[in-house]
Amino acid sequence: MSLILVLLTAAHVTDHLDGHHFLFIPGEDRIIHVEGGFAQLGRAAERDEKASSLDVAYYHLERSFVKRLSNCYHPIAKSGIGMLDQTLNGDLYSLAGYPTATSIVESDSCAAEFFAMTGAVPHDRFYRKLGYRRDMHVLTQFNIRRNVLLRGAAKSTPNPCGMSGGAIFSWPLTRC
């Protein structure tokens, strides 16, 4: 049985991709646009980020494309991918990716630093105040002044708004 490789992303990230606009990810030595069969769940017109749970898109990747990816990419087994039915107070989540706050855009290039931050799910009142639902959204509280970096000197974590190119990892307390 051959291994099927897919790249998962949020459907709202791909809403405006039309053959002239592409999704880019790190390749071996440069940024490359994603190639492969594409599908998404939920139509853009029906999707409201606060009310819809359908916000998933994926690319079916050919092996020839996978070989051109940065060595930072590591496949996750299907059994390791999933969504919890509902976040619980105190569950831990790690957010990883490239925040726009660290981006440097020039006429012929762009760059951003990779960051990961971990935080706990807040109390119900935060969900109510912000108009989000525990069964659809992951909210975390974390201290931006306390961040552990894999390389280099310690520094404050940037604002995670606009974080892309990464993932959300759950660390349920029942498994810790």
Backbone as JSON Lines, residues from 0, in Angstrom:
{"i":0,"aa":"M","n":[0.85,-1.18,0.0],"ca":[0.0,0.0,0.0],"c":[0.89,1.23,0.0]}
{"i":1,"aa":"S","n":[0.64,2.15,-0.91],"ca":[1.5,3.32,-1.0],"c":[1.01,4.43,-0.06]}
{"i":2,"aa":"L","n":[1.94,5.17,0.47],"ca":[1.66,6.24,1.41],"c":[1.08,7.44,0.66]}
{"i":3,"aa":"I","n":[-0.06,7.95,1.1],"ca":[-0.67,9.13,0.51],"c":[-0.24,10.34,1.33]}
{"i":4,"aa":"L","n":[0.34,11.33,0.67],"ca":[0.81,12.52,1.35],"c":[-0.08,13.71,1.01]}
{"i":5,"aa":"V","n":[-0.52,14.42,2.05],"ca":[-1.35,15.6,1.85],"c":[-0.79,16.75,2.67]}
{"i":6,"aa":"L","n":[-1.07,17.96,2.22],"ca":[-0.75,19.16,2.96],"c":[-2.08,19.74,3.41]}
{"i":7,"aa":"L","n":[-2.29,19.83,4.72],"ca":[-3.52,20.37,5.28],"c":[-3.37,21.86,5.52]}
{"i":8,"aa":"T","n":[-4.42,22.61,5.29],"ca":[-4.44,24.03,5.59],"c":[-5.88,24.44,5.86]}
{"i":9,"aa":"A","n":[-6.09,25.69,6.21],"ca":[-7.44,26.22,6.41],"c":[-8.01,26.63,5.05]}
{"i":10,"aa":"A","n":[-9.27,26.35,4.83],"ca":[-9.89,26.67,3.54],"c":[-9.88,28.17,3.28]}
{"i":11,"aa":"H","n":[-10.0,29.0,4.33],"ca":[-10.01,30.44,4.08],"c":[-8.67,30.93,3.53]}
{"i":12,"aa":"V","n":[-7.61,30.16,3.73],"ca":[-6.3,30.5,3.17],"c":[-6.31,30.33,1.66]}
{"i":13,"aa":"T","n":[-7.12,29.41,1.17],"ca":[-7.11,29.06,-0.25],"c":[-8.27,29.66,-1.04]}
{"i":14,"aa":"D","n":[-9.13,30.43,-0.39],"ca":[-10.32,30.96,-1.06],"c":[-10.03,31.72,-2.36]}
{"i":15,"aa":"H","n":[-8.92,32.41,-2.43],"ca":[-8.65,33.28,-3.58],"c":[-7.59,32.72,-4.52]}
{"i":16,"aa":"L","n":[-7.25,31.46,-4.38],"ca":[-6.27,30.84,-5.27],"c":[-6.99,30.45,-6.56]}
{"i":17,"aa":"D","n":[-6.48,30.94,-7.69],"ca":[-7.23,30.78,-8.93],"c":[-6.37,30.44,-10.15]}
{"i":18,"aa":"G","n":[-5.17,29.97,-9.96],"ca":[-4.3,29.69,-11.1],"c":[-3.32,30.84,-11.36]}
{"i":19,"aa":"H","n":[-3.62,32.02,-10.84],"ca":[-2.71,33.16,-10.92],"c":[-2.16,33.51,-9.54]}
{"i":20,"aa":"H","n":[-2.79,33.01,-8.51],"ca":[-2.36,33.2,-7.12],"c":[-2.11,31.82,-6.53]}
{"i":21,"aa":"F","n":[-1.04,31.69,-5.75],"ca":[-0.63,30.38,-5.27],"c":[-0.35,30.4,-3.78]}
{"i":22,"aa":"L","n":[-0.39,29.22,-3.18],"ca":[0.03,29.02,-1.8],"c":[1.5,28.64,-1.84]}
{"i":23,"aa":"F","n":[2.34,29.36,-1.08],"ca":[3.78,29.12,-1.07],"c":[4.23,28.52,0.25]}
{"i":24,"aa":"I","n":[5.21,27.63,0.19],"ca":[5.79,27.02,1.38],"c":[7.3,26.89,1.18]}
{"i":25,"aa":"P","n":[8.06,26.69,2.26],"ca":[9.52,26.57,2.13],"c":[9.94,25.3,1.38]}
{"i":26,"aa":"G","n":[10.78,25.5,0.37],"ca":[11.37,24.38,-0.36],"c":[12.78,24.15,0.14]}
{"i":27,"aa":"E","n":[13.52,23.3,-0.55],"ca":[14.9,22.99,-0.15],"c":[15.77,24.23,-0.05]}
{"i":28,"aa":"D","n":[15.69,25.09,-1.06],"ca":[16.58,26.25,-1.09],"c":[15.87,27.56,-1.4]}
{"i":29,"aa":"R","n":[14.55,27.52,-1.51],"ca":[13.77,28.72,-1.8],"c":[12.3,28.46,-1.5]}
{"i":30,"aa":"I","n":[11.49,29.49,-1.54],"ca":[10.05,29.36,-1.37],"c":[9.47,28.83,-2.68]}
{"i":31,"aa":"I","n":[8.6,27.82,-2.58],"ca":[8.0,27.23,-3.78],"c":[6.48,27.2,-3.63]}
{"i":32,"aa":"H","n":[5.77,27.26,-4.75],"ca":[4.31,27.18,-4.64],"c":[3.89,25.71,-4.62]}
{"i":33,"aa":"V","n":[2.82,25.46,-3.85],"ca":[2.33,24.11,-3.66],"c":[1.75,23.58,-4.97]}
{"i":34,"aa":"E","n":[2.12,22.34,-5.3],"ca":[1.62,21.67,-6.5],"c":[0.91,20.41,-6.07]}
{"i":35,"aa":"G","n":[-0.22,20.14,-6.68],"ca":[-0.94,18.89,-6.39],"c":[-2.43,19.08,-6.51]}
{"i":36,"aa":"G","n":[-3.16,17.97,-6.45],"ca":[-4.61,18.02,-6.48],"c":[-5.13,18.72,-5.24]}
{"i":37,"aa":"F","n":[-6.2,19.49,-5.39],"ca":[-6.68,20.35,-4.32],"c":[-8.15,20.11,-4.05]}
{"i":38,"aa":"A","n":[-8.55,20.17,-2.77],"ca":[-9.96,20.11,-2.38],"c":[-10.14,20.92,-1.1]}
{"i":39,"aa":"Q","n":[-11.36,21.41,-0.89],"ca":[-11.67,22.11,0.36],"c":[-13.08,21.76,0.8]}
{"i":40,"aa":"L","n":[-13.32,21.85,2.1],"ca":[-14.63,21.58,2.67],"c":[-15.29,22.9,3.02]}
{"i":41,"aa":"G","n":[-16.49,23.1,2.57],"ca":[-17.21,24.35,2.83],"c":[-16.93,25.36,1.74]}
{"i":42,"aa":"R","n":[-17.99,25.94,1.18],"ca":[-17.81,26.96,0.16],"c":[-17.55,28.29,0.83]}
{"i":43,"aa":"A","n":[-16.72,29.13,0.21],"ca":[-16.34,30.41,0.8],"c":[-17.56,31.26,1.17]}
{"i":44,"aa":"A","n":[-18.58,31.27,0.32],"ca":[-19.77,32.09,0.59],"c":[-20.53,31.6,1.81]}
{"i":45,"aa":"E","n":[-20.41,30.32,2.16],"ca":[-21.13,29.75,3.3],"c":[-20.31,29.8,4.58]}
{"i":46,"aa":"R","n":[-19.04,30.12,4.47],"ca":[-18.16,29.98,5.63],"c":[-18.05,31.3,6.4]}
{"i":47,"aa":"D","n":[-18.38,31.25,7.66],"ca":[-18.21,32.36,8.59],"c":[-17.26,31.83,9.65]}
{"i":48,"aa":"E","n":[-16.09,32.48,9.82],"ca":[-15.07,31.95,10.72],"c":[-15.57,31.71,12.14]}
{"i":49,"aa":"K","n":[-16.57,32.47,12.59],"ca":[-17.07,32.26,13.95],"c":[-18.21,31.26,14.01]}
{"i":50,"aa":"A","n":[-18.89,30.99,12.9],"ca":[-20.07,30.14,12.95],"c":[-19.92,28.8,12.24]}
{"i":51,"aa":"S","n":[-18.9,28.63,11.45],"ca":[-18.77,27.41,10.66],"c":[-17.61,26.56,11.13]}
{"i":52,"aa":"S","n":[-17.83,25.24,11.18],"ca":[-16.75,24.34,11.53],"c":[-16.05,23.81,10.29]}
{"i":53,"aa":"L","n":[-16.55,24.14,9.1],"ca":[-15.94,23.68,7.85],"c":[-14.95,24.71,7.36]}
{"i":54,"aa":"D","n":[-13.7,24.51,7.67],"ca":[-12.64,25.42,7.23],"c":[-11.38,24.6,6.99]}
{"i":55,"aa":"V","n":[-11.48,23.62,6.12],"ca":[-10.37,22.69,5.86],"c":[-10.13,22.59,4.36]}
{"i":56,"aa":"A","n":[-8.87,22.65,3.98],"ca":[-8.47,22.42,2.59],"c":[-7.24,21.53,2.6]}
{"i":57,"aa":"Y","n":[-7.04,20.8,1.51],"ca":[-5.85,19.97,1.43],"c":[-5.39,19.81,-0.01]}
{"i":58,"aa":"Y","n":[-4.1,19.6,-0.14],"ca":[-3.48,19.28,-1.42],"c":[-2.99,17.84,-1.35]}
{"i":59,"aa":"H","n":[-3.26,17.06,-2.37],"ca":[-2.7,15.73,-2.51],"c":[-1.34,15.93,-3.18]}
{"i":60,"aa":"L","n":[-0.27,15.55,-2.5],"ca":[1.09,15.85,-2.98],"c":[1.71,14.66,-3.69]}
{"i":61,"aa":"E","n":[2.32,14.94,-4.82],"ca":[3.07,13.91,-5.55],"c":[4.44,13.76,-4.9]}
{"i":62,"aa":"R","n":[5.01,12.58,-4.96],"ca":[6.34,12.32,-4.37],"c":[7.4,13.26,-4.94]}
{"i":63,"aa":"S","n":[7.32,13.57,-6.23],"ca":[8.32,14.46,-6.85],"c":[8.29,15.84,-6.2]}
{"i":64,"aa":"F","n":[7.11,16.32,-5.81],"ca":[7.0,17.61,-5.13],"c":[7.53,17.51,-3.7]}
{"i":65,"aa":"V","n":[7.18,16.44,-3.0],"ca":[7.6,16.25,-1.61],"c":[9.12,16.27,-1.5]}
{"i":66,"aa":"K","n":[9.82,15.73,-2.49],"ca":[11.29,15.71,-2.47],"c":[11.89,17.11,-2.54]}
{"i":67,"aa":"R","n":[11.12,18.09,-3.03],"ca":[11.62,19.47,-3.15],"c":[11.33,20.32,-1.91]}
{"i":68,"aa":"L","n":[10.62,19.75,-0.92],"ca":[10.28,20.5,0.29],"c":[11.48,20.66,1.21]}
{"i":69,"aa":"S","n":[11.41,21.68,2.06],"ca":[12.42,21.89,3.09],"c":[12.48,20.67,3.99]}
{"i":70,"aa":"N","n":[13.65,20.36,4.51],"ca":[13.78,19.21,5.41],"c":[13.13,19.48,6.78]}
{"i":71,"aa":"C","n":[12.54,20.66,6.96],"ca":[11.81,20.96,8.2],"c":[10.46,20.25,8.24]}
{"i":72,"aa":"Y","n":[9.96,19.8,7.09],"ca":[8.67,19.12,7.04],"c":[8.83,17.66,7.4]}
{"i":73,"aa":"H","n":[7.99,17.2,8.3],"ca":[7.99,15.8,8.72],"c":[6.56,15.28,8.65]}
{"i":74,"aa":"P","n":[6.34,14.17,7.97],"ca":[4.98,13.64,7.87],"c":[4.45,13.22,9.23]}
{"i":75,"aa":"I","n":[3.15,13.4,9.41],"ca":[2.46,12.94,10.61],"c":[1.51,11.85,10.16]}
{"i":76,"aa":"A","n":[1.5,10.74,10.87],"ca":[0.62,9.63,10.53],"c":[-0.84,10.06,10.66]}
{"i":77,"aa":"K","n":[-1.7,9.46,9.87],"ca":[-3.12,9.79,9.91],"c":[-3.67,9.69,11.33]}
{"i":78,"aa":"S","n":[-3.21,8.73,12.1],"ca":[-3.69,8.56,13.47],"c":[-3.28,9.72,14.38]}
{"i":79,"aa":"G","n":[-2.28,10.5,13.97],"ca":[-1.82,11.63,14.77],"c":[-2.5,12.94,14.42]}
{"i":80,"aa":"I","n":[-3.41,12.89,13.46],"ca":[-4.12,14.09,13.04],"c":[-5.57,13.98,13.5]}
{"i":81,"aa":"G","n":[-6.05,15.01,14.15],"ca":[-7.44,14.97,14.59],"c":[-7.83,16.24,15.28]}
{"i":82,"aa":"M","n":[-9.09,16.36,15.54],"ca":[-9.61,17.5,16.27],"c":[-10.31,16.97,17.51]}
{"i":83,"aa":"L","n":[-10.11,17.64,18.62],"ca":[-10.82,17.28,19.83],"c":[-12.26,17.73,19.69]}
{"i":84,"aa":"D","n":[-13.17,17.04,20.35],"ca":[-14.58,17.43,20.28],"c":[-14.8,18.8,20.9]}
{"i":85,"aa":"Q","n":[-14.08,19.09,21.97],"ca":[-14.26,20.36,22.65],"c":[-13.03,20.63,23.52]}
{"i":86,"aa":"T","n":[-12.6,21.89,23.52],"ca":[-11.47,22.25,24.38],"c":[-11.95,22.28,25.82]}
{"i":87,"aa":"L","n":[-11.05,21.91,26.73],"ca":[-11.37,21.91,28.15],"c":[-10.46,22.89,28.88]}
{"i":88,"aa":"N","n":[-10.96,23.49,29.96],"ca":[-10.14,24.42,30.74],"c":[-8.8,23.77,31.08]}
{"i":89,"aa":"G","n":[-7.72,24.47,30.81],"ca":[-6.4,23.99,31.17],"c":[-5.73,23.14,30.12]}
{"i":90,"aa":"D","n":[-6.44,22.65,29.08],"ca":[-5.77,21.92,28.0],"c":[-4.68,22.82,27.42]}
{"i":91,"aa":"L","n":[-3.58,22.21,27.05],"ca":[-2.46,22.97,26.5],"c":[-2.41,22.82,24.98]}
{"i":92,"aa":"Y","n":[-2.09,23.93,24.31],"ca":[-1.94,23.95,22.86],"c":[-0.66,24.69,22.51]}
{"i":93,"aa":"S","n":[0.0,24.2,21.48],"ca":[1.15,24.91,20.92],"c":[0.76,25.42,19.55]}
{"i":94,"aa":"L","n":[1.02,26.7,19.32],"ca":[0.79,27.32,18.02],"c":[2.16,27.52,17.39]}
{"i":95,"aa":"A","n":[2.31,27.1,16.17],"ca":[3.6,27.21,15.5],"c":[3.4,27.79,14.11]}
{"i":96,"aa":"G","n":[4.31,28.66,13.7],"ca":[4.22,29.22,12.36],"c":[5.03,30.49,12.22]}
{"i":97,"aa":"Y","n":[4.68,31.25,11.21],"ca":[5.39,32.47,10.85],"c":[4.46,33.66,11.06]}
{"i":98,"aa":"P","n":[4.57,34.39,12.18],"ca":[3.7,35.54,12.42],"c":[4.05,36.7,11.48]}
{"i":99,"aa":"T","n":[3.02,37.41,11.01],"ca":[3.27,38.55,10.13],"c":[4.08,39.62,10.83]}
{"i":100,"aa":"A","n":[4.03,39.68,12.16],"ca":[4.79,40.68,12.91],"c":[6.3,40.54,12.71]}
{"i":101,"aa":"T","n":[6.75,39.36,12.29],"ca":[8.19,39.16,12.09],"c":[8.58,39.25,10.62]}
{"i":102,"aa":"S","n":[7.61,39.54,9.75],"ca":[7.9,39.5,8.32],"c":[8.64,40.75,7.84]}
{"i":103,"aa":"I","n":[9.49,40.51,6.88],"ca":[10.22,41.58,6.2],"c":[9.91,41.42,4.71]}
{"i":104,"aa":"V","n":[9.24,42.41,4.14],"ca":[8.83,42.33,2.74],"c":[9.6,43.37,1.94]}
{"i":105,"aa":"E","n":[10.23,42.91,0.88],"ca":[10.94,43.79,-0.05],"c":[10.35,43.58,-1.44]}
{"i":106,"aa":"S","n":[10.79,44.33,-2.41],"ca":[10.19,44.25,-3.74],"c":[10.35,42.87,-4.38]}
{"i":107,"aa":"D","n":[11.43,42.16,-4.07],"ca":[11.66,40.87,-4.72],"c":[11.76,39.7,-3.74]}
{"i":108,"aa":"S","n":[11.41,39.92,-2.46],"ca":[11.51,38.82,-1.5],"c":[10.7,39.12,-0.24]}
{"i":109,"aa":"C","n":[10.5,38.08,0.54],"ca":[9.9,38.25,1.85],"c":[10.48,37.18,2.77]}
{"i":110,"aa":"A","n":[10.53,37.49,4.04],"ca":[11.08,36.55,5.02],"c":[10.35,36.75,6.34]}
{"i":111,"aa":"A","n":[10.32,35.7,7.15],"ca":[9.71,35.76,8.49],"c":[10.39,34.73,9.37]}
{"i":112,"aa":"E","n":[10.42,35.02,10.67],"ca":[10.99,34.07,11.62],"c":[9.92,33.07,12.05]}
{"i":113,"aa":"F","n":[10.35,31.84,12.32],"ca":[9.44,30.8,12.8],"c":[9.36,30.9,14.32]}
{"i":114,"aa":"F","n":[8.15,30.85,14.85],"ca":[7.94,30.89,16.3],"c":[6.96,29.81,16.71]}
{"i":115,"aa":"A","n":[7.11,29.32,17.9],"ca":[6.14,28.41,18.51],"c":[5.86,28.92,19.91]}
{"i":116,"aa":"M","n":[4.6,28.89,20.29],"ca":[4.21,29.34,21.62],"c":[3.17,28.37,22.17]}
{"i":117,"aa":"T","n":[3.22,28.15,23.48],"ca":[2.3,27.22,24.11],"c":[1.49,27.96,25.17]}
{"i":118,"aa":"G","n":[0.2,27.62,25.23],"ca":[-0.66,28.26,26.22],"c":[-1.8,27.34,26.61]}
{"i":119,"aa":"A","n":[-2.5,27.74,27.65],"ca":[-3.62,26.96,28.17],"c":[-4.94,27.54,27.67]}
{"i":120,"aa":"V","n":[-5.93,26.68,27.54],"ca":[-7.27,27.11,27.16],"c":[-7.86,27.94,28.3]}
{"i":121,"aa":"P","n":[-8.41,29.12,27.98],"ca":[-8.96,29.98,29.04],"c":[-10.36,29.55,29.47]}
{"i":122,"aa":"H","n":[-10.86,30.23,30.49],"ca":[-12.18,29.99,31.06],"c":[-13.28,30.31,30.03]}
{"i":123,"aa":"D","n":[-14.45,29.73,30.22],"ca":[-15.6,29.94,29.32],"c":[-15.91,31.4,29.06]}
{"i":124,"aa":"R","n":[-15.73,32.27,30.05],"ca":[-16.11,33.67,29.89],"c":[-15.33,34.35,28.76]}
{"i":125,"aa":"F","n":[-14.09,33.89,28.47],"ca":[-13.32,34.46,27.37],"c":[-13.95,34.08,26.02]}
{"i":126,"aa":"Y","n":[-14.41,32.84,25.93],"ca":[-15.09,32.4,24.71],"c":[-16.35,33.23,24.49]}
{"i":127,"aa":"R","n":[-17.15,33.39,25.55],"ca":[-18.39,34.17,25.43],"c":[-18.1,35.62,25.06]}
{"i":128,"aa":"K","n":[-17.13,36.22,25.72],"ca":[-16.79,37.63,25.48],"c":[-16.36,37.87,24.03]}
{"i":129,"aa":"L","n":[-15.64,36.93,23.46],"ca":[-15.12,37.09,22.1],"c":[-16.06,36.5,21.03]}
{"i":130,"aa":"G","n":[-17.12,35.84,21.46],"ca":[-18.09,35.29,20.51],"c":[-17.64,34.01,19.8]}
{"i":131,"aa":"Y","n":[-16.78,33.25,20.46],"ca":[-16.31,31.99,19.88],"c":[-16.92,30.81,20.63]}
{"i":132,"aa":"R","n":[-16.82,29.62,20.0],"ca":[-17.38,28.4,20.58],"c":[-16.26,27.41,20.85]}
{"i":133,"aa":"R","n":[-16.33,26.75,22.01],"ca":[-15.32,25.75,22.39],"c":[-15.27,24.56,21.44]}
{"i":134,"aa":"D","n":[-16.38,24.22,20.81],"ca":[-16.39,23.05,19.93],"c":[-15.88,23.38,18.53]}
{"i":135,"aa":"M","n":[-15.55,24.65,18.27],"ca":[-15.05,25.03,16.94],"c":[-13.73,25.79,16.96]}
{"i":136,"aa":"H","n":[-13.4,26.42,18.07],"ca":[-12.25,27.32,18.1],"c":[-11.31,26.98,19.24]}
{"i":137,"aa":"V","n":[-10.03,27.26,19.01],"ca":[-9.02,27.06,20.04],"c":[-8.5,28.44,20.44]}
{"i":138,"aa":"L","n":[-8.77,28.83,21.69],"ca":[-8.21,30.05,22.25],"c":[-7.16,29.64,23.27]}
{"i":139,"aa":"T","n":[-6.07,30.37,23.33],"ca":[-5.04,30.07,24.32],"c":[-4.61,31.36,25.02]}
{"i":140,"aa":"Q","n":[-4.16,31.2,26.24],"ca":[-3.54,32.29,26.99],"c":[-2.08,31.92,27.18]}
{"i":141,"aa":"F","n":[-1.19,32.85,26.85],"ca":[0.23,32.59,27.05],"c":[0.93,33.9,27.36]}
{"i":142,"aa":"N","n":[2.11,33.79,27.93],"ca":[2.9,34.95,28.31],"c":[3.9,35.25,27.18]}
{"i":143,"aa":"I","n":[3.73,36.38,26.5],"ca":[4.61,36.69,25.37],"c":[6.04,36.99,25.8]}
{"i":144,"aa":"R","n":[6.25,37.22,27.08],"ca":[7.61,37.5,27.55],"c":[8.37,36.23,27.96]}
{"i":145,"aa":"R","n":[7.7,35.11,27.94],"ca":[8.34,33.83,28.29],"c":[8.2,32.87,27.12]}
{"i":146,"aa":"N","n":[9.24,32.75,26.37],"ca":[9.21,31.9,25.19],"c":[10.49,31.08,25.14]}
{"i":147,"aa":"V","n":[10.36,29.83,24.8],"ca":[11.53,28.97,24.66],"c":[11.83,28.83,23.18]}
{"i":148,"aa":"L","n":[13.03,29.19,22.79],"ca":[13.43,29.1,21.39],"c":[14.38,27.92,21.2]}
{"i":149,"aa":"L","n":[14.29,27.29,20.05],"ca":[15.18,26.17,19.77],"c":[16.61,26.64,19.53]}
{"i":150,"aa":"R","n":[16.74,27.79,18.89],"ca":[18.07,28.32,18.57],"c":[18.13,29.81,18.89]}
{"i":151,"aa":"G","n":[19.3,30.28,19.22],"ca":[19.5,31.71,19.42],"c":[19.12,32.18,20.81]}
{"i":152,"aa":"A","n":[19.28,33.47,21.0],"ca":[19.0,34.09,22.3],"c":[17.5,34.2,22.54]}
{"i":153,"aa":"A","n":[17.11,34.19,23.81],"ca":[15.7,34.34,24.18],"c":[15.21,35.72,23.76]}
{"i":154,"aa":"K","n":[13.96,35.78,23.34],"ca":[13.35,37.05,22.98],"c":[11.85,36.97,23.18]}
{"i":155,"aa":"S","n":[11.21,38.11,23.23],"ca":[9.76,38.13,23.4],"c":[9.08,37.53,22.18]}
{"i":156,"aa":"T","n":[7.99,36.84,22.42],"ca":[7.21,36.26,21.34],"c":[6.43,37.35,20.63]}
{"i":157,"aa":"P","n":[6.41,37.36,19.31],"ca":[5.61,38.36,18.61],"c":[4.12,38.05,18.72]}
{"i":158,"aa":"N","n":[3.3,39.03,18.43],"ca":[1.86,38.84,18.41],"c":[1.54,37.75,17.39]}
{"i":159,"aa":"P","n":[0.77,36.72,17.77],"ca":[0.5,35.62,16.85],"c":[-0.54,35.94,15.77]}
{"i":160,"aa":"C","n":[-1.12,37.14,15.78],"ca":[-2.09,37.47,14.74],"c":[-1.44,37.36,13.37]}
{"i":161,"aa":"G","n":[-2.13,36.76,12.45],"ca":[-1.59,36.58,11.11],"c":[-0.6,35.44,11.01]}
{"i":162,"aa":"M","n":[-0.59,34.55,11.99],"ca":[0.32,33.4,11.98],"c":[-0.07,32.48,10.82]}
{"i":163,"aa":"S","n":[0.9,32.09,10.02],"ca":[0.61,31.17,8.93],"c":[1.77,30.2,8.75]}
{"i":164,"aa":"G","n":[1.54,29.21,7.92],"ca":[2.6,28.25,7.61],"c":[2.92,27.29,8.72]}
{"i":165,"aa":"G","n":[2.04,27.13,9.66],"ca":[2.32,26.25,10.79],"c":[1.15,25.38,11.15]}
{"i":166,"aa":"A","n":[0.96,25.15,12.43],"ca":[-0.09,24.25,12.88],"c":[-0.44,24.55,14.33]}
{"i":167,"aa":"I","n":[-1.52,23.93,14.78],"ca":[-1.91,23.94,16.19],"c":[-1.79,22.51,16.69]}
{"i":168,"aa":"F","n":[-1.03,22.33,17.77],"ca":[-0.83,21.01,18.34],"c":[-1.5,20.96,19.71]}
{"i":169,"aa":"S","n":[-2.25,19.91,19.98],"ca":[-2.92,19.79,21.28],"c":[-2.13,18.88,22.2]}
{"i":170,"aa":"W","n":[-2.13,19.24,23.47],"ca":[-1.49,18.45,24.52],"c":[-2.53,18.26,25.62]}
{"i":171,"aa":"P","n":[-3.55,17.43,25.4],"ca":[-4.61,17.27,26.41],"c":[-4.03,16.81,27.74]}
{"i":172,"aa":"L","n":[-4.56,17.34,28.83],"ca":[-4.07,17.0,30.17],"c":[-4.26,15.52,30.46]}
{"i":173,"aa":"T","n":[-5.25,14.91,29.84],"ca":[-5.49,13.48,30.08],"c":[-4.35,12.62,29.54]}
{"i":174,"aa":"R","n":[-3.51,13.18,28.67],"ca":[-2.39,12.43,28.11],"c":[-1.05,12.84,28.7]}
{"i":175,"aa":"C","n":[-1.03,13.87,29.52],"ca":[0.24,14.36,30.08],"c":[0.62,13.58,31.31]}
